[in-house]
Each structure stands twice: as structure tokens, then as C-alpha cells.
Amino acid sequence: MAKDKSYMHKEAIEAAKEKALLMSKMTDTTHKTGDVRHDLLLSIKDLRLHFETIRGPVQAVDGVNFDLVTNKAVVVVGESGCGKSSLAKAVLRLLPRNVAHYSGQVVLRDEDTMALSDEEYRERVRWVRMSMVPQAAMNSLNPVLRVGDQVAEPMIVHFGMKKEDAMQQAALMFRNVGVPVDFLTRYPFELSGGMRQRVAIAMSLITGPDLVILDEPTSALDVLTQANIFNLLKRIKANLDTSFILITHDISTSSELADIVAVMYAGQIVEVCESHRFFTVPRHPYSAKLMASVPRLREREEPEFILGTPPSLINPPTGCRFKDRCEKRFEKCEQEPPTYRFGDDSVKCWLYEGKSEE
């Protein structure tokens, strides 16, 4: 029997308070919640998001499939313009007005969030069970509101907390992300770019969501600040059973958090595999080229580059979308390749025909 909304809100408040209490112990010590769970958290099936333009529909997300379990991080990598940020918007239903087509399944735990109305989704999912740090997040803060009020707002709106209690939670999150507590009363223009980025991360974490989507969260930060932010995210993942989808084109930075790597090209996921194998022996030719483009400290070989440019998403090519840039192209690449499975890993390439484990 479905739970009524008031009961669901009570459960959410208690869960948020419990996570906030655990967060208070994270600053100086490592505190485990118990046995780490690895049950299925998110399942994305045939997700499609197309945008209407004067030149025709842009197929930004075109048949994406992957799963994410609790306490894991999926890193989505690929070149600019391949659909990574659009994938984040499709998962969290942050859709612009020019949507031409939006379909598929986004199953959170056992609930298909695509079947929820907009009002139900706002109340029960967005910023309660899933949140996001958007690209250029440090510019997304409201310039006329104090940053403390902006971070506390989700606790007031979604959980009905009193403002005083919500501000205490905001102060706690500021300490955890390395922002001085006295910055609660400051406006965004009074903070540096790095501090505004940390405030945006605190806002995404304050409700204790099960899943946080990070779209280039450290692109505007210096190297030391990037390291501190990723150490924070790893502690949260380890201690609070929080899962992450990290979207980035920085392969080297993504290795800090990645458990699973999903490679996106021209609106499609072409490879999904465990990070330890991807960073050593990637399967897809595009993945291999991406890894070859990363500078290495202990190797004298110069980084490679990928010839050509990604295809237009308005009129993508038939068959394999990487074929025009692939050195291993052969006749069968003119047809759309299926996805071949290797346990939990998968690759979308004709080279693996007859070699998969299924």
C-alpha cells in the first residue's frame, strides 16, 4: 500500500537529521554507519532527450543505459558537446523549454521517477533524494540573498524545518566543505570563486540525498582546492552511503572518485566498466584514445590526440558514431553496433562481436 505524503516527509526529515548528525563527526574523524550497502540505487533505461532548434532536433541524449549502486560513483567522461550535461539534466528532469522529445526510465530504488507528476517530483525527488551541482555552479547563486539562507532553504522547503535549525545545518555543512561559518551572512559577491563553488556543493549535500550529480564541480578551482573537494566527496561516499554521478572531461581528475566509468560519445554511452580496468586497458577505441591523450608523469611518450571532431547531434551518422575518427574501422561499422556485455562491464563496438560473456 502506498505511503501517504505526510509519512514520507516524516521519514525524510528523520533521515536528513541522522545524516546531518553523522556529518558532524566527519570533519576530524572517520565514522562508519555500519556495513556498506551495495544495493541498486539508480537504473537508467533507454533515456532520450532531444532539443528543438531551427536546424532540427538535437539528439543530445540518445538511448542511454546504465546502473548505479549505493555507495558508488559513476564518472561520465567524454569530449565537450557529447551530451554529458544534457544527461545530468535528463536524470534530474531540469528541462529547458525547447524539449522536442523526452522518454525512457529513471528508476530510483524501486520507483520510476519518470511516471511522477512535476509536483510529485519536486516534493519527493529533486533536492530530497537527488540533487545537483551544476556546471559553473559558482555563478548559480542568487546575488541578492545571503549564502547561508540559500544553503538552508532546501531544509525549510522540503523538510519543514524552522529557520534557526536549518541555519545550524547550513553552518555544519559550511564546516564540512571548508567554508568559514561567519560566511553565512555574506552575499555571493563577497566570496571568492572557490568559496562560491564550495557553497554550491554544500547546498547539494545539506538534505542528505542518496544521489548527487556533479557537473564539472571543480573546473574553476585551483589544484589544491580540487584535491580538498574530492577528499570531502570520498569521505561522504564512504560514511553516508551517498552515491555520485560525476560529469567531467578531465580524465585524470575523475580517477580520484570513480568506481565506475561511463564513456559518452555523440549522445550515447559507448563503454561502461570498473575504473581500475578502464584506466589501464579500456576496450572501446574511443576510450583508448581518451586515455592516450592524458599526460603521464613516468612515461616519455607524448600524449596523443584524436583526429577530427565529434559528429553533429542534429543529424548524427548512421552506424557507429565514432567510425569516421576510428583507426580500427571496418565494413561492419556502417551498421549500428549492439552493446556487448562482460559481466557488469559493457562496450558498444563491433570489434567485440562473438567475444562477450553473454
BANU-633110 format. One line per 8 residues: number of its first residue (from 1); for each residue x negated, y negated, z negated of C-alpha. Coordinates in steps of 0.001 Angstrom, whole numbers. Each point is the difference from the previous one (the first is absolute). Layout:
# BANU-633110
NUM = X:Y:Z | ...
//
This chain:
# BANU-633110
1 = 0:0:0 | -1440:-3437:925 | -1183:-2181:-2865 | 1768:-3336:-414 | -2032:-3147:603 | -80:-1115:-3653 | -1548:3295:-1056 | -2544:-210:2806
9 = -963:-3499:-1117 | -469:1207:-3593 | -2301:2769:1230 | -1963:-2493:2093 | -442:-2383:-2943 | -1263:2789:-2258 | -2398:1240:2699 | -1331:-3519:546
17 = -518:-556:-3715 | -1819:3329:-318 | -2302:-832:2913 | -629:-3493:-1361 | -1015:1503:-3349 | -2442:2319:1755 | -1377:-2899:2027 | -877:-1777:-3234
25 = -2412:2859:-739 | -1649:-88:3389 | -2103:-3141:-359 | -2730:1518:-2155 | 737:3726:-182 | 1246:2818:2179 | 3361:1342:-1156 | 1561:3028:1620
33 = 3734:520:120 | -410:3775:-11 | -311:2467:2830 | -208:-1811:3335 | 3008:761:2201 | -362:723:3676 | 3654:346:1019 | 1229:-1464:3276
41 = 721:-3711:-404 | 553:-1314:3518 | 863:1739:3267 | 94:-2025:3227 | 1634:1730:2953 | 197:-1299:3589 | -121:-3618:-1147 | 475:-2528:2811
49 = -15:-3797:-57 | 225:-1959:3265 | 92:-3792:314 | 1884:-1920:2677 | -2052:-2492:2043 | 536:-1893:3261 | -2288:2522:1732 | 1815:3036:-1387
57 = 53:2058:-3222 | -3307:397:-1857 | -286:3610:-1227 | -1986:-922:-3111 | 829:3201:-1918 | 878:2903:2275 | 746:3372:-1595 | -2176:-97:-3124
65 = -61:3018:-2349 | -1954:559:-3211 | 467:973:-3654 | -1381:-1455:-3216 | -137:1744:-3368 | -37:-1606:-3430 | -3299:-1375:-1256 | -1557:-78:3480
73 = -1016:-2773:2380 | 534:85:3761 | -2241:-2388:1924 | 1330:-1017:3424 | -2866:-1076:2274 | -213:-1198:3572 | -734:-3019:2168 | 1903:-3264:-225
81 = 3302:150:1866 | 533:3750:-360 | 3088:-383:-2233 | -1391:368:-3528 | 1709:-3066:-1502 | 3222:831:1855 | -115:3452:-1594 | -131:-1609:-3451
89 = 2991:-2186:832 | 1918:3007:1336 | -611:2029:-3172 | 1076:-2854:-2289 | 2776:-1273:2324 | -1453:-3501:244 | 1365:-516:3484 | -116:-3177:2114
97 = 3013:-1211:1951 | -1209:1237:3382 | 287:3725:-768 | 1037:1904:3127 | -37:3516:-1462 | -514:1371:-3517 | 519:3697:-766 | -1425:3068:-1721
105 = -178:1181:-3598 | -1837:-1474:-2986 | 652:2473:-2819 | -1100:-1209:-3454 | 68:2961:-2372 | 3256:1642:1119 | 1783:-3112:1264 | 100:-1177:3606
113 = -421:-3747:-458 | 1039:-639:3616 | 3538:1044:-961 | 295:-2700:-2690 | 1724:-3291:660 | -2097:-3162:-143 | 1394:-874:-3423 | -640:3481:-1421
121 = -3503:-48:1439 | -805:-3351:-1642 | 1374:1142:-3356 | -1438:3501:-169 | -3078:212:2238 | -1780:-3182:1077 | -2209:-1311:-2788 | 1417:2634:-2389
129 = -1305:3260:1459 | -2014:-1419:2919 | -1828:-3313:213 | -2453:-1655:2363 | -3013:-2281:134 | 440:-1636:3420 | -2721:-1030:2399 | -1376:-3467:-882
137 = 1696:485:-3376 | -1791:-2950:-1559 | 2043:-2283:2295 | 3324:1689:-822 | 465:-1580:-3429 | 2595:-2736:-415 | -2005:-3247:-247 | 2522:-1790:-2261
145 = 360:2741:-2657 | -2492:884:-2713 | -1717:3315:710 | 1040:1460:-3350 | 3671:-540:827 | -467:1660:3394 | -1650:3089:-1492 | 2623:289:-2760
153 = 2970:-426:2353 | 315:3679:1104 | 377:1103:-3631 | 2767:-2569:-548 | 1874:665:3251 | -226:3801:155 | -235:1056:-3654 | 1919:-2805:-1733
161 = -2867:-884:-2308 | 26:-3223:-1971 | -2396:-2579:1383 | -2194:111:-3112 | -449:3776:287 | -602:-209:3739 | -2680:-2652:-514 | -1722:2309:-2481
169 = -75:2704:2655 | -1351:-2538:2495 | -2770:-941:-2429 | -833:3678:-410 | -248:491:3759 | -2169:-3117:318 | -2494:1518:-2432 | -16:3283:1905
177 = -726:-1626:3361 | -2611:-2370:-1406 | 1958:-3266:-71 | -306:-2180:-3143 | 3266:-79:-1928 | 14:-3799:-141 | 472:52:3798 | 3646:979:-619
185 = 977:-3660:-66 | -1970:-990:3116 | 1263:-544:3514 | -1420:1956:2968 | -1954:-3001:1324 | -1924:-116:-3302 | -1384:3534:543 | -2764:1173:2269
193 = 784:2328:2892 | -1277:3016:-1927 | 2113:-852:-3046 | 3124:-441:2129 | -651:3426:1515 | -218:1527:-3470 | 3249:-1698:-998 | 1723:1557:3024
201 = -1317:3430:-1020 | 1237:-562:-3578 | 3463:-855:1384 | 129:3280:1938 | -996:2060:-3052 | 2001:-1628:-2784 | 3119:2179:358 | -2050:3210:-94
209 = 1125:1237:3447 | -655:3560:1161 | -1414:-1269:3302 | -1924:-3167:871 | -697:-920:3640 | -3168:-2068:399 | -409:-1791:3328 | -3635:-1159:239
217 = -5:-880:-3743 | -3661:-1049:-232 | -717:-1415:3455 | -482:-3565:-1303 | -2067:920:-3069 | -3724:184:-608 | -1707:3385:-330 | -193:4:-3810
225 = 3657:-949:-354 | 953:2708:2499 | -1835:2571:-2128 | 1785:-1187:-3161 | 3411:157:1678 | -595:3531:1286 | -1227:1145:-3418 | 3236:-1374:-1464
233 = 2108:1817:2591 | -1841:3278:-668 | 657:-329:-3746 | 3686:-662:585 | 266:2967:2367 | -1722:2303:-2467 | 1850:-1108:-3131 | 3510:-907:1114
241 = 787:2488:2794 | 275:-2926:2417 | -451:753:3692 | -1305:-2376:2643 | 218:-569:3723 | -3036:-2112:874 | 60:-1585:3449 | -3356:-1178:1281
249 = -2365:-99:2970 | -3025:105:-2330 | -1075:3655:8 | -2765:-420:-2576 | 2223:-1786:-2533 | 2818:2521:406 | -2210:2849:-1214 | 123:-1479:-3515
257 = 3650:906:-503 | 879:2548:2675 | 1221:3503:-780 | 1615:382:3423 | -848:-1883:3202 | 2611:-673:2690 | -1366:-1331:3294 | 2394:-2190:1954
265 = -349:-823:3688 | 2486:-1801:2268 | 2914:440:-2401 | -610:3702:-711 | -1801:2015:-2671 | -2645:2010:1874 | -1690:1684:-2966 | 727:671:-3675
273 = -2583:1717:-2158 | -1658:78:-3404 | -2469:-2826:-440 | -3068:2112:-807 | 284:1741:3358 | 993:-3061:2014 | -3074:-1945:-1074 | -2267:2864:1061
281 = 1618:1848:2924 | 3093:-1748:1420 | 1953:2033:2575 | 1617:-2493:2361 | -2307:-1681:2579 | 1306:-3415:-1098 | -748:815:-3652 | -3530:1047:952
289 = -515:-3304:1814 | 1264:-1939:-3021 | -2455:1786:-2275 | -2845:-523:2474 | 680:-3747:-80 | -737:-257:-3745 | -3558:-1152:-875 | -1888:2449:-2238
297 = -2731:-819:-2475 | -2091:3158:317 | 253:659:3725 | -1900:-1773:2736 | 2587:522:2729 | 1711:-3204:1038 | 3783:-180:-409 | 1990:888:3112
305 = 2900:-1923:1457 | 3154:1174:1737 | 254:-1041:3613 | 3190:-1691:1152 | 2938:-1298:-2029 | 3121:1611:-1516 | 2957:264:2408 | 2922:-2392:-85
313 = 2760:1114:-2345 | 2573:-1581:2320 | -630:2594:2677 | -2274:2702:-1496 | -1477:2579:2378 | 1510:3439:434 | -1856:3007:-1324 | -2771:-550:-2544
321 = -194:-3704:-820 | -3776:178:-576 | -774:1723:3299 | -1261:-3100:1863 | -2710:-559:-2625 | -807:3620:-800 | -3258:1621:1134 | 1563:3470:-378
329 = 2987:-674:2239 | 1151:2841:2261 | 2963:767:2231 | 2447:998:-2726 | -346:-3389:-1718 | 2543:-1343:2497 | 2626:1780:-2132 | 1085:-995:-3508
337 = -2093:2109:-2447 | 1770:1824:-2844 | -1175:-175:-3587 | -2185:2956:-995 | -150:1054:-3653 | -3010:1102:-2043 | 1510:642:-3420 | 987:-3440:-1332
345 = -2058:-1705:2723 | 1286:-800:3478 | -1335:-1366:3291 | 1800:-1199:3133 | -2369:1087:2790 | -9:2610:2785 | -3562:1029:-936 | 1464:2067:-2855
353 = 2479:2008:2046 | -203:3612:-1173 | -2330:-898:-2889 | 2472:-1055:-2684 | 857:2138:-3032 | 3716:132:814
//
